[in-house]
Amino acid sequence: MKIAIIGAGSLGQSIAKGLLKNEVVQTLYLTKRNTNTLQSFTNFKEVILTSNNQEAVKNADILIFAVQPKHLEHILTNIQPLLFDRHILISVITGFSIAKIEAIVGPNITIIRAMPNTASAVGQSMTCISANTSGKEKVTLAKTIFNSLGNTLEIPEEQLQAATVICASGIAFWMRLIRATTQGAIQLGFEAHEAHELAMQTCFGAASLLKESGNHPEVEIDRVTTPGGCTIEGLNEMEHQGLSSSLIKGIKKSFDKINQIKN
């Protein structure tokens, strides 16, 4: 596949690393105003760095847009004359609707919105995908791309805002929980590097248990919770302090905020 990532910032680079790691690209254009920040990609023979978006569009079939929302309209307007039926436009940009993209490039161009997260870099992203009418037959191809970066789920476009909160912002939420667990382990006497490893691997193990077993979290909680034991004591104290309600409220706050920038 000949792919161009228009706007190789943090998320764009994460996607690029995942694509290269899984060897799914024949040619990969990475565009950015200052390509000096992309020098780590110069070791890959498949990668071409450029600050010229039009050059990338001319030489790629799949265009992944990862720029800031405020820049997308200008970029699309500039490349619109270069777009043909062979092009597949994939936007990973928060709040920029398919309808608004269609209004610039036309409804006959394949348009797909995808919401991956930065775990793309290590092949563990959760990516939600929606498409316009012209793009429905290309959803399988989009899934092939993003399945190489983790897992995918096709959802209605109106759910993409919520998916962004759960999957993209969710990375930060889980990082904060791991950090808190690390701090707790340090307080119990572990060295910082030991505490970090304990917290990180335990989080990974918990997610792996659920993924492999298909069980509800409460089933796995019951397996390690004994009557009058230390686990239930800790869980009850966390709930008394508002653990679950704080998480849910935080998710709702993020959702309210993301809807303020919906286009």
C-alpha positions as CSV (number, residue, x, y, z in Angstrom):
1,M,0.0,0.0,0.0
2,K,1.1,3.6,-0.7
3,I,0.1,5.6,2.3
4,A,0.7,9.3,3.2
5,I,0.2,10.6,6.7
6,I,-0.6,14.3,6.4
7,G,0.6,15.8,9.7
8,A,3.0,13.5,11.4
9,G,2.7,14.8,14.9
10,S,2.4,12.6,18.0
11,L,-0.5,10.5,16.8
12,G,0.7,10.5,13.1
13,Q,4.1,9.2,14.2
14,S,2.5,6.5,16.4
15,I,0.5,5.3,13.4
16,A,3.6,5.4,11.2
17,K,5.6,3.3,13.7
18,G,2.8,0.7,13.8
19,L,2.5,0.5,10.0
20,L,6.3,0.1,9.6
21,K,6.6,-2.4,12.4
22,N,4.0,-4.6,10.8
23,E,5.4,-4.1,7.3
24,V,2.0,-3.1,5.7
25,V,3.3,-0.3,3.5
26,Q,5.1,-0.2,0.2
27,T,5.7,3.6,0.4
28,L,5.0,5.8,3.4
29,Y,5.0,9.6,3.0
30,L,5.2,11.6,6.2
31,T,4.4,15.3,6.0
32,K,5.2,18.0,8.5
33,R,6.2,21.7,8.3
34,N,9.4,20.9,10.1
35,T,10.7,17.5,8.9
36,N,13.7,17.8,11.2
37,T,11.6,16.3,14.0
38,L,11.0,13.2,11.9
39,Q,14.7,12.2,11.5
40,S,14.1,8.9,13.4
41,F,12.2,7.7,10.3
42,T,15.1,8.2,7.9
43,N,16.4,4.7,8.6
44,F,13.3,3.2,6.8
45,K,13.7,2.8,3.1
46,E,9.9,2.9,2.7
47,V,9.6,6.4,4.2
48,I,9.7,9.7,2.4
49,L,9.7,12.9,4.5
50,T,8.3,16.1,3.0
51,S,6.7,19.4,3.9
52,N,4.8,19.3,0.6
53,N,1.4,17.9,1.1
54,Q,0.6,17.9,-2.6
55,E,3.7,15.8,-3.3
56,A,2.4,13.2,-0.9
57,V,-1.1,13.2,-2.3
58,K,0.2,12.7,-5.9
59,N,2.2,9.7,-4.8
60,A,-0.1,7.9,-2.4
61,D,-3.5,6.1,-2.6
62,I,-4.4,6.2,1.0
63,L,-4.3,9.6,2.8
64,I,-4.3,9.7,6.6
65,F,-5.0,13.1,8.0
66,A,-3.6,13.7,11.5
67,V,-3.4,17.5,11.6
68,Q,-5.0,19.8,14.1
69,P,-8.7,20.4,13.3
70,K,-8.2,24.1,12.6
71,H,-5.8,23.3,9.8
72,L,-7.7,20.5,8.0
73,E,-10.1,22.7,5.9
74,H,-7.2,24.7,4.4
75,I,-5.2,21.5,3.6
76,L,-8.2,19.8,2.0
77,T,-9.0,22.9,-0.1
78,N,-5.4,22.9,-1.4
79,I,-5.3,19.2,-2.3
80,Q,-8.8,18.9,-3.6
81,P,-7.8,19.4,-7.3
82,L,-5.4,16.4,-6.9
83,L,-7.9,14.0,-5.6
84,F,-9.2,11.1,-7.8
85,D,-11.5,8.1,-7.3
86,R,-8.4,6.0,-6.3
87,H,-7.8,8.1,-3.2
88,I,-9.1,6.9,0.2
89,L,-9.2,9.7,2.7
90,I,-8.9,8.7,6.4
91,S,-9.3,11.4,9.0
92,V,-8.1,10.7,12.6
93,I,-9.1,14.3,13.6
94,T,-11.4,14.9,16.5
95,G,-14.7,16.7,15.8
96,F,-14.3,17.2,12.0
97,S,-17.4,15.5,10.5
98,I,-17.6,13.4,7.3
99,A,-20.2,15.9,6.0
100,K,-17.8,18.8,6.4
101,I,-15.1,16.9,4.6
102,E,-17.5,16.0,1.8
103,A,-18.5,19.6,1.4
104,I,-14.8,20.4,0.5
105,V,-13.7,17.3,-1.5
106,G,-17.1,16.1,-2.8
107,P,-19.3,13.1,-1.9
108,N,-17.8,10.8,-4.5
109,I,-14.5,10.6,-2.7
110,T,-14.0,7.7,-0.2
111,I,-14.0,9.2,3.3
112,I,-13.4,7.3,6.5
113,R,-13.1,8.6,10.0
114,A,-10.9,6.6,12.3
115,M,-10.2,7.2,16.0
116,P,-7.0,5.3,17.0
117,N,-4.8,6.1,20.0
118,T,-1.1,6.4,20.7
119,A,-0.9,2.7,21.5
120,S,-0.8,2.4,17.7
121,A,3.0,2.6,18.0
122,V,3.1,-0.7,19.8
123,G,0.3,-2.4,17.9
124,Q,-2.2,-2.1,20.8
125,S,-4.5,0.6,19.6
126,M,-8.3,0.4,19.9
127,T,-9.6,2.1,16.7
128,C,-13.2,3.0,15.9
129,I,-14.1,3.5,12.2
130,S,-17.0,5.2,10.3
131,A,-17.4,5.8,6.6
132,N,-19.4,7.9,4.2
133,T,-21.6,6.2,1.5
134,S,-18.7,6.1,-1.0
135,G,-16.4,4.6,1.7
136,K,-18.6,1.7,2.9
137,E,-16.9,-0.7,0.5
138,K,-13.5,0.4,1.7
139,V,-14.1,-0.2,5.4
140,T,-12.6,-3.6,5.2
141,L,-9.4,-2.0,3.8
142,A,-9.4,0.5,6.6
143,K,-9.8,-2.3,9.1
144,T,-6.8,-4.1,7.6
145,I,-4.7,-1.0,8.1
146,F,-5.8,-0.3,11.7
147,N,-5.9,-4.0,12.7
148,S,-2.2,-3.9,12.0
149,L,-2.1,-1.4,14.8
150,G,-4.3,-3.2,17.3
151,N,-8.1,-3.8,17.2
152,T,-10.9,-2.1,15.2
153,L,-14.6,-1.6,15.6
154,E,-17.0,-0.1,13.0
155,I,-19.5,2.2,14.7
156,P,-22.0,5.0,13.6
157,E,-20.3,8.3,13.1
158,E,-22.4,9.9,15.9
159,Q,-20.6,7.6,18.4
160,L,-17.1,8.7,17.4
161,Q,-17.0,11.5,19.9
162,A,-17.7,9.1,22.7
163,A,-15.3,6.6,21.3
164,T,-12.6,9.3,21.2
165,V,-13.1,9.9,25.0
166,I,-13.0,6.2,25.9
167,C,-10.1,5.1,23.6
168,A,-8.0,8.1,22.9
169,S,-8.4,10.2,26.1
170,G,-8.7,6.8,27.8
171,I,-5.0,6.2,27.4
172,A,-4.3,9.1,29.7
173,F,-6.9,8.0,32.2
174,W,-5.3,4.5,32.4
175,M,-1.9,6.1,32.7
176,R,-3.0,8.1,35.6
177,L,-4.4,5.0,37.3
178,I,-1.1,3.2,36.8
179,R,0.8,6.2,38.2
180,A,-1.4,6.3,41.3
181,T,-0.8,2.5,41.8
182,T,2.9,3.2,41.4
183,Q,2.8,5.9,44.1
184,G,0.9,3.6,46.4
185,A,3.6,0.9,45.9
186,I,6.3,3.4,46.7
187,Q,4.5,4.3,49.9
188,L,4.5,0.6,50.8
189,G,8.3,0.5,50.5
190,F,9.2,-0.4,46.9
191,E,11.8,1.5,44.9
192,A,10.3,3.7,42.2
193,H,11.4,1.5,39.3
194,E,10.1,-1.6,41.1
195,A,6.8,0.1,41.9
196,H,6.4,1.1,38.2
197,E,7.0,-2.4,37.0
198,L,4.6,-3.9,39.5
199,A,1.8,-1.5,38.6
200,M,2.4,-1.7,34.8
201,Q,2.5,-5.5,34.5
202,T,-0.5,-5.9,36.9
203,C,-2.5,-3.6,34.7
204,F,-1.5,-5.5,31.6
205,G,-2.3,-8.8,33.3
206,A,-5.8,-7.6,34.3
207,A,-6.6,-6.5,30.8
208,S,-5.2,-9.7,29.3
209,L,-7.3,-11.8,31.7
210,L,-10.5,-10.1,30.5
211,K,-9.5,-10.3,26.9
212,E,-8.6,-14.0,27.0
213,S,-11.5,-15.2,29.2
214,G,-14.2,-12.9,27.9
215,N,-15.3,-12.5,31.5
216,H,-17.0,-9.5,33.1
217,P,-14.6,-7.7,35.4
218,E,-16.6,-8.6,38.5
219,V,-16.0,-12.3,37.7
220,E,-12.2,-11.8,37.9
221,I,-12.6,-9.5,41.0
222,D,-14.5,-12.3,42.8
223,R,-11.7,-14.7,42.1
224,V,-9.2,-12.6,44.2
225,T,-11.7,-11.3,46.8
226,T,-12.1,-13.4,49.9
227,P,-14.5,-12.7,52.8
228,G,-12.9,-10.3,55.3
229,G,-9.8,-10.2,53.2
230,C,-7.4,-7.3,52.2
231,T,-8.8,-7.0,48.6
232,I,-12.4,-6.3,49.6
233,E,-11.1,-3.9,52.3
234,G,-9.2,-1.9,49.7
235,L,-11.9,-2.0,47.1
236,N,-14.5,-0.8,49.6
237,E,-12.3,2.1,50.7
238,M,-11.7,3.1,47.1
239,E,-15.4,3.1,46.4
240,H,-16.1,5.1,49.5
241,Q,-13.7,7.7,48.2
242,G,-15.5,7.8,44.9
243,L,-13.2,5.7,42.5
244,S,-15.9,4.5,40.1
245,S,-18.0,7.7,40.3
246,S,-14.9,9.9,39.7
247,L,-14.0,7.9,36.6
248,I,-17.5,8.1,35.2
249,K,-17.7,11.8,36.0
250,G,-14.3,12.4,34.3
251,I,-15.4,10.5,31.2
252,K,-18.6,12.5,31.0
253,K,-16.6,15.8,31.5
254,S,-14.4,14.8,28.6
255,F,-17.4,14.0,26.5
256,D,-19.0,17.4,27.2
257,K,-15.8,19.1,26.2
258,I,-15.3,17.2,23.0
259,N,-18.8,18.1,21.9
260,Q,-18.0,21.8,22.2
261,I,-15.6,21.4,19.3
262,K,-17.8,19.2,17.2
263,N,-18.2,20.3,13.6
